[in-house]
Amino acid sequence: MSATADMPKSEMIRRSMRCYVLGWWSWVPLLGFVMAMLAFADFRAVVNGMGRRWNAGRTRLLLGAWLAGIGIIITLLTGTIITLAILDSIAHG
């Protein structure tokens, strides 16, 4: 058994819930990228630390990771649209 598989169950559930909340926060433009990275860090820590044990917050953990992924896509699309609008404005005065 590795050292990362020793995560206490309470920590596993707390981080699963935190991943879910950070996943929602990742939808906020600009701030969302940082929140998504934190959500992915919690996701990875829980997955590596739970081993073969059951996680009561598994659904929230998976939803948090999905929300964080969608949040990154939203942030990238928003940034691209704003950049294109600024470049168009500069080009056409």
Biopython code that builds the backbone (N, CA, C, O; Angstrom):
import numpy as np
from Bio.PDB.StructureBuilder import StructureBuilder

atoms = [
    (1, "MET", "N", (0.838, -1.172, 0.000)),
    (1, "MET", "CA", (0.000, 0.000, 0.000)),
    (1, "MET", "C", (0.883, 1.235, 0.000)),
    (1, "MET", "O", (1.827, 1.328, 0.785)),
    (2, "SER", "N", (0.579, 2.195, -0.886)),
    (2, "SER", "CA", (1.401, 3.394, -0.996)),
    (2, "SER", "C", (1.000, 4.424, 0.047)),
    (2, "SER", "O", (-0.038, 4.299, 0.697)),
    (3, "ALA", "N", (1.831, 5.434, 0.194)),
    (3, "ALA", "CA", (1.567, 6.479, 1.184)),
    (3, "ALA", "C", (0.363, 7.329, 0.784)),
    (3, "ALA", "O", (-0.321, 7.864, 1.657)),
    (4, "THR", "N", (0.084, 7.469, -0.528)),
    (4, "THR", "CA", (-1.041, 8.287, -0.967)),
    (4, "THR", "C", (-2.371, 7.586, -0.744)),
    (4, "THR", "O", (-3.410, 8.247, -0.759)),
    (5, "ALA", "N", (-2.381, 6.281, -0.539)),
    (5, "ALA", "CA", (-3.625, 5.543, -0.342)),
    (5, "ALA", "C", (-4.112, 5.616, 1.105)),
    (5, "ALA", "O", (-5.101, 4.973, 1.459)),
    (6, "ASP", "N", (-3.426, 6.391, 1.937)),
    (6, "ASP", "CA", (-3.797, 6.494, 3.341)),
    (6, "ASP", "C", (-4.661, 7.712, 3.650)),
    (6, "ASP", "O", (-4.720, 8.130, 4.807)),
    (7, "MET", "N", (-5.328, 8.293, 2.666)),
    (7, "MET", "CA", (-6.169, 9.467, 2.909)),
    (7, "MET", "C", (-7.359, 9.071, 3.773)),
    (7, "MET", "O", (-8.079, 8.128, 3.443)),
    (8, "PRO", "N", (-7.573, 9.793, 4.889)),
    (8, "PRO", "CA", (-8.734, 9.492, 5.735)),
    (8, "PRO", "C", (-10.042, 9.720, 4.975)),
    (8, "PRO", "O", (-10.114, 10.560, 4.077)),
    (9, "LYS", "N", (-11.057, 8.972, 5.343)),
    (9, "LYS", "CA", (-12.344, 9.050, 4.655)),
    (9, "LYS", "C", (-12.947, 10.458, 4.744)),
    (9, "LYS", "O", (-13.527, 10.949, 3.776)),
    (10, "SER", "N", (-12.808, 11.100, 5.901)),
    (10, "SER", "CA", (-13.352, 12.452, 6.056)),
    (10, "SER", "C", (-12.655, 13.436, 5.111)),
    (10, "SER", "O", (-13.303, 14.317, 4.545)),
    (11, "GLU", "N", (-11.350, 13.289, 4.944)),
    (11, "GLU", "CA", (-10.592, 14.143, 4.018)),
    (11, "GLU", "C", (-11.009, 13.866, 2.582)),
    (11, "GLU", "O", (-11.098, 14.787, 1.771)),
    (12, "MET", "N", (-11.261, 12.618, 2.269)),
    (12, "MET", "CA", (-11.683, 12.228, 0.930)),
    (12, "MET", "C", (-13.028, 12.878, 0.587)),
    (12, "MET", "O", (-13.201, 13.400, -0.515)),
    (13, "ILE", "N", (-13.965, 12.847, 1.513)),
    (13, "ILE", "CA", (-15.285, 13.441, 1.279)),
    (13, "ILE", "C", (-15.187, 14.962, 1.226)),
    (13, "ILE", "O", (-15.834, 15.594, 0.392)),
    (14, "ARG", "N", (-14.383, 15.555, 2.112)),
    (14, "ARG", "CA", (-14.215, 17.012, 2.132)),
    (14, "ARG", "C", (-13.624, 17.499, 0.809)),
    (14, "ARG", "O", (-14.085, 18.493, 0.249)),
    (15, "ARG", "N", (-12.617, 16.807, 0.316)),
    (15, "ARG", "CA", (-11.993, 17.208, -0.954)),
    (15, "ARG", "C", (-12.919, 16.959, -2.141)),
    (15, "ARG", "O", (-12.873, 17.697, -3.125)),
    (16, "SER", "N", (-13.751, 15.936, -2.061)),
    (16, "SER", "CA", (-14.724, 15.689, -3.132)),
    (16, "SER", "C", (-15.718, 16.839, -3.206)),
    (16, "SER", "O", (-16.053, 17.310, -4.293)),
    (17, "MET", "N", (-16.186, 17.284, -2.056)),
    (17, "MET", "CA", (-17.126, 18.411, -2.016)),
    (17, "MET", "C", (-16.439, 19.704, -2.473)),
    (17, "MET", "O", (-17.042, 20.518, -3.172)),
    (18, "ARG", "N", (-15.193, 19.882, -2.080)),
    (18, "ARG", "CA", (-14.445, 21.071, -2.489)),
    (18, "ARG", "C", (-14.250, 21.068, -4.002)),
    (18, "ARG", "O", (-14.347, 22.119, -4.636)),
    (19, "CYS", "N", (-13.981, 19.916, -4.585)),
    (19, "CYS", "CA", (-13.839, 19.804, -6.034)),
    (19, "CYS", "C", (-15.130, 20.237, -6.724)),
    (19, "CYS", "O", (-15.088, 20.926, -7.743)),
    (20, "TYR", "N", (-16.265, 19.841, -6.180)),
    (20, "TYR", "CA", (-17.566, 20.198, -6.744)),
    (20, "TYR", "C", (-17.784, 21.714, -6.697)),
    (20, "TYR", "O", (-18.192, 22.318, -7.688)),
    (21, "VAL", "N", (-17.510, 22.316, -5.549)),
    (21, "VAL", "CA", (-17.698, 23.765, -5.401)),
    (21, "VAL", "C", (-16.734, 24.527, -6.311)),
    (21, "VAL", "O", (-17.131, 25.493, -6.963)),
    (22, "LEU", "N", (-15.487, 24.106, -6.358)),
    (22, "LEU", "CA", (-14.518, 24.764, -7.234)),
    (22, "LEU", "C", (-14.876, 24.578, -8.706)),
    (22, "LEU", "O", (-14.598, 25.444, -9.535)),
    (23, "GLY", "N", (-15.494, 23.442, -9.021)),
    (23, "GLY", "CA", (-15.961, 23.230, -10.391)),
    (23, "GLY", "C", (-16.986, 24.264, -10.808)),
    (23, "GLY", "O", (-16.959, 24.748, -11.940)),
    (24, "TRP", "N", (-17.896, 24.608, -9.897)),
    (24, "TRP", "CA", (-18.871, 25.664, -10.198)),
    (24, "TRP", "C", (-18.191, 27.019, -10.303)),
    (24, "TRP", "O", (-18.519, 27.809, -11.189)),
    (25, "TRP", "N", (-17.248, 27.297, -9.411)),
    (25, "TRP", "CA", (-16.532, 28.575, -9.445)),
    (25, "TRP", "C", (-15.697, 28.705, -10.713)),
    (25, "TRP", "O", (-15.371, 29.821, -11.118)),
    (26, "SER", "N", (-15.348, 27.604, -11.341)),
    (26, "SER", "CA", (-14.530, 27.669, -12.553)),
    (26, "SER", "C", (-15.294, 28.273, -13.726)),
    (26, "SER", "O", (-14.692, 28.580, -14.755)),
    (27, "TRP", "N", (-16.591, 28.448, -13.596)),
    (27, "TRP", "CA", (-17.383, 29.056, -14.653)),
    (27, "TRP", "C", (-17.280, 30.578, -14.655)),
    (27, "TRP", "O", (-17.757, 31.218, -15.592)),
    (28, "VAL", "N", (-16.674, 31.170, -13.639)),
    (28, "VAL", "CA", (-16.502, 32.618, -13.563)),
    (28, "VAL", "C", (-15.342, 33.006, -14.483)),
    (28, "VAL", "O", (-14.230, 32.504, -14.320)),
    (29, "PRO", "N", (-15.593, 33.894, -15.445)),
    (29, "PRO", "CA", (-14.510, 34.280, -16.368)),
    (29, "PRO", "C", (-13.306, 34.851, -15.612)),
    (29, "PRO", "O", (-13.456, 35.504, -14.580)),
    (30, "LEU", "N", (-12.140, 34.596, -16.138)),
    (30, "LEU", "CA", (-10.835, 35.007, -15.610)),
    (30, "LEU", "C", (-10.465, 34.257, -14.331)),
    (30, "LEU", "O", (-9.439, 33.578, -14.293)),
    (31, "LEU", "N", (-11.260, 34.366, -13.315)),
    (31, "LEU", "CA", (-11.009, 33.673, -12.055)),
    (31, "LEU", "C", (-11.177, 32.163, -12.221)),
    (31, "LEU", "O", (-10.598, 31.378, -11.471)),
    (32, "GLY", "N", (-11.966, 31.773, -13.201)),
    (32, "GLY", "CA", (-12.314, 30.375, -13.396)),
    (32, "GLY", "C", (-11.158, 29.448, -13.682)),
    (32, "GLY", "O", (-11.188, 28.283, -13.286)),
    (33, "PHE", "N", (-10.141, 29.939, -14.361)),
    (33, "PHE", "CA", (-9.011, 29.075, -14.701)),
    (33, "PHE", "C", (-8.299, 28.591, -13.449)),
    (33, "PHE", "O", (-7.953, 27.415, -13.340)),
    (34, "VAL", "N", (-8.084, 29.496, -12.509)),
    (34, "VAL", "CA", (-7.419, 29.128, -11.247)),
    (34, "VAL", "C", (-8.280, 28.142, -10.465)),
    (34, "VAL", "O", (-7.767, 27.167, -9.917)),
    (35, "MET", "N", (-9.588, 28.393, -10.410)),
    (35, "MET", "CA", (-10.490, 27.505, -9.679)),
    (35, "MET", "C", (-10.537, 26.119, -10.321)),
    (35, "MET", "O", (-10.619, 25.111, -9.620)),
    (36, "ALA", "N", (-10.485, 26.070, -11.639)),
    (36, "ALA", "CA", (-10.480, 24.781, -12.338)),
    (36, "ALA", "C", (-9.215, 23.992, -12.013)),
    (36, "ALA", "O", (-9.270, 22.780, -11.808)),
    (37, "MET", "N", (-8.092, 24.674, -11.969)),
    (37, "MET", "CA", (-6.840, 23.988, -11.632)),
    (37, "MET", "C", (-6.885, 23.434, -10.203)),
    (37, "MET", "O", (-6.399, 22.332, -9.949)),
    (38, "LEU", "N", (-7.462, 24.191, -9.278)),
    (38, "LEU", "CA", (-7.606, 23.708, -7.903)),
    (38, "LEU", "C", (-8.564, 22.518, -7.842)),
    (38, "LEU", "O", (-8.332, 21.572, -7.089)),
    (39, "ALA", "N", (-9.643, 22.562, -8.633)),
    (39, "ALA", "CA", (-10.588, 21.443, -8.673)),
    (39, "ALA", "C", (-9.905, 20.188, -9.207)),
    (39, "ALA", "O", (-10.106, 19.096, -8.676)),
    (40, "PHE", "N", (-9.098, 20.344, -10.257)),
    (40, "PHE", "CA", (-8.382, 19.187, -10.801)),
    (40, "PHE", "C", (-7.359, 18.645, -9.807)),
    (40, "PHE", "O", (-7.135, 17.437, -9.743)),
    (41, "ALA", "N", (-6.739, 19.533, -9.034)),
    (41, "ALA", "CA", (-5.777, 19.082, -8.016)),
    (41, "ALA", "C", (-6.484, 18.255, -6.944)),
    (41, "ALA", "O", (-5.971, 17.221, -6.518)),
    (42, "ASP", "N", (-7.668, 18.712, -6.505)),
    (42, "ASP", "CA", (-8.431, 17.942, -5.523)),
    (42, "ASP", "C", (-8.889, 16.612, -6.115)),
    (42, "ASP", "O", (-8.847, 15.583, -5.441)),
    (43, "PHE", "N", (-9.325, 16.632, -7.371)),
    (43, "PHE", "CA", (-9.755, 15.407, -8.034)),
    (43, "PHE", "C", (-8.629, 14.381, -8.051)),
    (43, "PHE", "O", (-8.828, 13.215, -7.710)),
    (44, "ARG", "N", (-7.453, 14.829, -8.451)),
    (44, "ARG", "CA", (-6.311, 13.914, -8.533)),
    (44, "ARG", "C", (-5.926, 13.386, -7.151)),
    (44, "ARG", "O", (-5.620, 12.203, -7.001)),
    (45, "ALA", "N", (-5.941, 14.258, -6.144)),
    (45, "ALA", "CA", (-5.580, 13.834, -4.790)),
    (45, "ALA", "C", (-6.551, 12.776, -4.265)),
    (45, "ALA", "O", (-6.135, 11.801, -3.640)),
    (46, "VAL", "N", (-7.835, 12.973, -4.519)),
    (46, "VAL", "CA", (-8.833, 12.009, -4.036)),
    (46, "VAL", "C", (-8.707, 10.690, -4.783)),
    (46, "VAL", "O", (-8.729, 9.623, -4.168)),
    (47, "VAL", "N", (-8.577, 10.754, -6.091)),
    (47, "VAL", "CA", (-8.477, 9.520, -6.868)),
    (47, "VAL", "C", (-7.234, 8.731, -6.467)),
    (47, "VAL", "O", (-7.287, 7.508, -6.332)),
    (48, "ASN", "N", (-6.119, 9.430, -6.276)),
    (48, "ASN", "CA", (-4.895, 8.743, -5.864)),
    (48, "ASN", "C", (-4.945, 8.266, -4.417)),
    (48, "ASN", "O", (-4.312, 7.269, -4.069)),
    (49, "GLY", "N", (-5.690, 8.967, -3.578)),
    (49, "GLY", "CA", (-5.698, 8.652, -2.159)),
    (49, "GLY", "C", (-6.769, 7.683, -1.703)),
    (49, "GLY", "O", (-6.691, 7.168, -0.588)),
    (50, "MET", "N", (-7.777, 7.417, -2.540)),
    (50, "MET", "CA", (-8.858, 6.563, -2.050)),
    (50, "MET", "C", (-8.579, 5.079, -2.232)),
    (50, "MET", "O", (-9.197, 4.254, -1.558)),
    (51, "GLY", "N", (-7.676, 4.725, -3.113)),
    (51, "GLY", "CA", (-7.389, 3.309, -3.318)),
    (51, "GLY", "C", (-8.629, 2.562, -3.778)),
    (51, "GLY", "O", (-9.290, 2.981, -4.727)),
    (52, "ARG", "N", (-8.947, 1.464, -3.115)),
    (52, "ARG", "CA", (-10.116, 0.662, -3.484)),
    (52, "ARG", "C", (-11.299, 0.911, -2.552)),
    (52, "ARG", "O", (-12.281, 0.170, -2.583)),
    (53, "ARG", "N", (-11.207, 1.951, -1.722)),
    (53, "ARG", "CA", (-12.290, 2.251, -0.785)),
    (53, "ARG", "C", (-13.434, 2.984, -1.469)),
    (53, "ARG", "O", (-13.256, 3.609, -2.514)),
    (54, "TRP", "N", (-14.604, 2.898, -0.863)),
    (54, "TRP", "CA", (-15.784, 3.571, -1.377)),
    (54, "TRP", "C", (-15.756, 5.028, -0.950)),
    (54, "TRP", "O", (-15.419, 5.333, 0.194)),
    (55, "ASN", "N", (-16.106, 5.929, -1.855)),
    (55, "ASN", "CA", (-16.151, 7.357, -1.570)),
    (55, "ASN", "C", (-17.596, 7.823, -1.643)),
    (55, "ASN", "O", (-18.218, 7.761, -2.704)),
    (56, "ALA", "N", (-18.133, 8.289, -0.526)),
    (56, "ALA", "CA", (-19.522, 8.751, -0.489)),
    (56, "ALA", "C", (-19.720, 9.996, -1.349)),
    (56, "ALA", "O", (-20.838, 10.259, -1.792)),
    (57, "GLY", "N", (-18.666, 10.763, -1.593)),
    (57, "GLY", "CA", (-18.757, 11.977, -2.396)),
    (57, "GLY", "C", (-18.313, 11.787, -3.839)),
    (57, "GLY", "O", (-17.953, 12.751, -4.514)),
    (58, "ARG", "N", (-18.339, 10.545, -4.311)),
    (58, "ARG", "CA", (-17.838, 10.247, -5.660)),
    (58, "ARG", "C", (-18.581, 11.006, -6.747)),
    (58, "ARG", "O", (-17.960, 11.503, -7.686)),
    (59, "THR", "N", (-19.900, 11.102, -6.637)),
    (59, "THR", "CA", (-20.687, 11.806, -7.648)),
    (59, "THR", "C", (-20.296, 13.273, -7.698)),
    (59, "THR", "O", (-20.125, 13.835, -8.780)),
    (60, "ARG", "N", (-20.154, 13.896, -6.534)),
    (60, "ARG", "CA", (-19.742, 15.304, -6.482)),
    (60, "ARG", "C", (-18.322, 15.479, -7.039)),
    (60, "ARG", "O", (-18.025, 16.478, -7.694)),
    (61, "LEU", "N", (-17.465, 14.516, -6.776)),
    (61, "LEU", "CA", (-16.095, 14.567, -7.281)),
    (61, "LEU", "C", (-16.092, 14.550, -8.805)),
    (61, "LEU", "O", (-15.414, 15.362, -9.434)),
    (62, "LEU", "N", (-16.838, 13.638, -9.395)),
    (62, "LEU", "CA", (-16.887, 13.537, -10.852)),
    (62, "LEU", "C", (-17.558, 14.755, -11.484)),
    (62, "LEU", "O", (-17.101, 15.258, -12.510)),
    (63, "LEU", "N", (-18.651, 15.230, -10.864)),
    (63, "LEU", "CA", (-19.307, 16.437, -11.374)),
    (63, "LEU", "C", (-18.380, 17.643, -11.290)),
    (63, "LEU", "O", (-18.356, 18.473, -12.198)),
    (64, "GLY", "N", (-17.623, 17.741, -10.211)),
    (64, "GLY", "CA", (-16.681, 18.843, -10.056)),
    (64, "GLY", "C", (-15.627, 18.851, -11.139)),
    (64, "GLY", "O", (-15.278, 19.909, -11.661)),
    (65, "ALA", "N", (-15.114, 17.675, -11.483)),
    (65, "ALA", "CA", (-14.116, 17.578, -12.545)),
    (65, "ALA", "C", (-14.726, 17.959, -13.898)),
    (65, "ALA", "O", (-14.096, 18.662, -14.688)),
    (66, "TRP", "N", (-15.947, 17.496, -14.162)),
    (66, "TRP", "CA", (-16.626, 17.856, -15.414)),
    (66, "TRP", "C", (-16.890, 19.358, -15.476)),
    (66, "TRP", "O", (-16.648, 19.989, -16.505)),
    (67, "LEU", "N", (-17.380, 19.926, -14.393)),
    (67, "LEU", "CA", (-17.652, 21.361, -14.354)),
    (67, "LEU", "C", (-16.379, 22.171, -14.553)),
    (67, "LEU", "O", (-16.391, 23.195, -15.236)),
    (68, "ALA", "N", (-15.283, 21.715, -13.960)),
    (68, "ALA", "CA", (-14.000, 22.406, -14.125)),
    (68, "ALA", "C", (-13.546, 22.355, -15.583)),
    (68, "ALA", "O", (-13.041, 23.343, -16.115)),
    (69, "GLY", "N", (-13.724, 21.216, -16.219)),
    (69, "GLY", "CA", (-13.365, 21.109, -17.638)),
    (69, "GLY", "C", (-14.186, 22.039, -18.511)),
    (69, "GLY", "O", (-13.656, 22.698, -19.406)),
    (70, "ILE", "N", (-15.489, 22.090, -18.245)),
    (70, "ILE", "CA", (-16.360, 22.998, -18.997)),
    (70, "ILE", "C", (-15.996, 24.446, -18.687)),
    (70, "ILE", "O", (-16.041, 25.302, -19.571)),
    (71, "GLY", "N", (-15.635, 24.724, -17.435)),
    (71, "GLY", "CA", (-15.226, 26.071, -17.048)),
    (71, "GLY", "C", (-13.985, 26.532, -17.794)),
    (71, "GLY", "O", (-13.896, 27.695, -18.189)),
    (72, "ILE", "N", (-13.032, 25.639, -17.989)),
    (72, "ILE", "CA", (-11.832, 25.999, -18.753)),
    (72, "ILE", "C", (-12.200, 26.306, -20.201)),
    (72, "ILE", "O", (-11.682, 27.256, -20.790)),
    (73, "ILE", "N", (-13.089, 25.507, -20.770)),
    (73, "ILE", "CA", (-13.531, 25.760, -22.149)),
    (73, "ILE", "C", (-14.224, 27.110, -22.245)),
    (73, "ILE", "O", (-13.982, 27.861, -23.189)),
    (74, "ILE", "N", (-15.082, 27.428, -21.280)),
    (74, "ILE", "CA", (-15.771, 28.723, -21.262)),
    (74, "ILE", "C", (-14.766, 29.865, -21.159)),
    (74, "ILE", "O", (-14.881, 30.864, -21.870)),
    (75, "THR", "N", (-13.779, 29.718, -20.275)),
    (75, "THR", "CA", (-12.772, 30.758, -20.105)),
    (75, "THR", "C", (-11.975, 30.961, -21.397)),
    (75, "THR", "O", (-11.721, 32.098, -21.796)),
    (76, "LEU", "N", (-11.583, 29.871, -22.046)),
    (76, "LEU", "CA", (-10.825, 29.988, -23.294)),
    (76, "LEU", "C", (-11.660, 30.617, -24.402)),
    (76, "LEU", "O", (-11.164, 31.457, -25.153)),
    (77, "LEU", "N", (-12.918, 30.217, -24.510)),
    (77, "LEU", "CA", (-13.785, 30.802, -25.532)),
    (77, "LEU", "C", (-14.030, 32.283, -25.272)),
    (77, "LEU", "O", (-13.992, 33.092, -26.199)),
    (78, "THR", "N", (-14.280, 32.638, -24.025)),
    (78, "THR", "CA", (-14.504, 34.038, -23.675)),
    (78, "THR", "C", (-13.261, 34.870, -23.989)),
    (78, "THR", "O", (-13.365, 35.951, -24.567)),
    (79, "GLY", "N", (-12.102, 34.369, -23.613)),
    (79, "GLY", "CA", (-10.858, 35.081, -23.902)),
    (79, "GLY", "C", (-10.620, 35.240, -25.392)),
    (79, "GLY", "O", (-10.170, 36.293, -25.844)),
    (80, "THR", "N", (-10.921, 34.203, -26.155)),
    (80, "THR", "CA", (-10.747, 34.258, -27.606)),
    (80, "THR", "C", (-11.689, 35.279, -28.231)),
    (80, "THR", "O", (-11.283, 36.061, -29.090)),
    (81, "ILE", "N", (-12.937, 35.269, -27.802)),
    (81, "ILE", "CA", (-13.925, 36.215, -28.354)),
    (81, "ILE", "C", (-13.545, 37.651, -28.022)),
    (81, "ILE", "O", (-13.642, 38.533, -28.876)),
    (82, "ILE", "N", (-13.117, 37.890, -26.798)),
    (82, "ILE", "CA", (-12.712, 39.243, -26.409)),
    (82, "ILE", "C", (-11.477, 39.682, -27.185)),
    (82, "ILE", "O", (-11.402, 40.826, -27.635)),
    (83, "THR", "N", (-10.510, 38.786, -27.345)),
    (83, "THR", "CA", (-9.293, 39.113, -28.096)),
    (83, "THR", "C", (-9.630, 39.428, -29.550)),
    (83, "THR", "O", (-9.105, 40.393, -30.105)),
    (84, "LEU", "N", (-10.488, 38.641, -30.170)),
    (84, "LEU", "CA", (-10.881, 38.901, -31.551)),
    (84, "LEU", "C", (-11.637, 40.217, -31.680)),
    (84, "LEU", "O", (-11.452, 40.944, -32.656)),
    (85, "ALA", "N", (-12.481, 40.527, -30.711)),
    (85, "ALA", "CA", (-13.214, 41.800, -30.743)),
    (85, "ALA", "C", (-12.266, 42.986, -30.629)),
    (85, "ALA", "O", (-12.435, 43.992, -31.318)),
    (86, "ILE", "N", (-11.268, 42.867, -29.758)),
    (86, "ILE", "CA", (-10.287, 43.949, -29.602)),
    (86, "ILE", "C", (-9.466, 44.111, -30.870)),
    (86, "ILE", "O", (-9.243, 45.234, -31.322)),
    (87, "LEU", "N", (-9.013, 43.002, -31.451)),
    (87, "LEU", "CA", (-8.231, 43.071, -32.680)),
    (87, "LEU", "C", (-9.048, 43.652, -33.826)),
    (87, "LEU", "O", (-8.519, 44.416, -34.633)),
    (88, "ASP", "N", (-10.333, 43.301, -33.910)),
    (88, "ASP", "CA", (-11.211, 43.844, -34.947)),
    (88, "ASP", "C", (-11.403, 45.347, -34.753)),
    (88, "ASP", "O", (-11.413, 46.112, -35.717)),
    (89, "SER", "N", (-11.555, 45.752, -33.505)),
    (89, "SER", "CA", (-11.731, 47.162, -33.197)),
    (89, "SER", "C", (-10.486, 47.965, -33.572)),
    (89, "SER", "O", (-10.587, 49.071, -34.102)),
    (90, "ILE", "N", (-9.315, 47.398, -33.294)),
    (90, "ILE", "CA", (-8.070, 48.084, -33.654)),
    (90, "ILE", "C", (-7.903, 48.158, -35.163)),
    (90, "ILE", "O", (-7.482, 49.186, -35.695)),
    (91, "ALA", "N", (-8.230, 47.077, -35.851)),
    (91, "ALA", "CA", (-8.040, 47.019, -37.302)),
    (91, "ALA", "C", (-8.975, 47.965, -38.042)),
    (91, "ALA", "O", (-8.587, 48.551, -39.053)),
    (92, "HIS", "N", (-10.199, 48.122, -37.555)),
    (92, "HIS", "CA", (-11.184, 48.923, -38.249)),
    (92, "HIS", "C", (-11.409, 50.286, -37.600)),
    (92, "HIS", "O", (-12.293, 51.038, -38.013)),
    (93, "GLY", "N", (-10.629, 50.593, -36.612)),
    (93, "GLY", "CA", (-10.625, 51.896, -35.947)),
    (93, "GLY", "C", (-11.910, 52.276, -35.403)),
    (93, "GLY", "O", (-12.038, 53.352, -34.818)),
]
sb = StructureBuilder()
sb.init_structure("model")
sb.init_model(0)
sb.init_chain("A")
sb.init_seg("    ")
for serial, (resi, resn, name, xyz) in enumerate(atoms, 1):
    if name == "N":
        sb.init_residue(resn, " ", resi, " ")
    sb.init_atom(name, np.array(xyz, "f"), 0.0, 1.0, " ", f" {name:<3s}", serial, name[0])
structure = sb.get_structure()
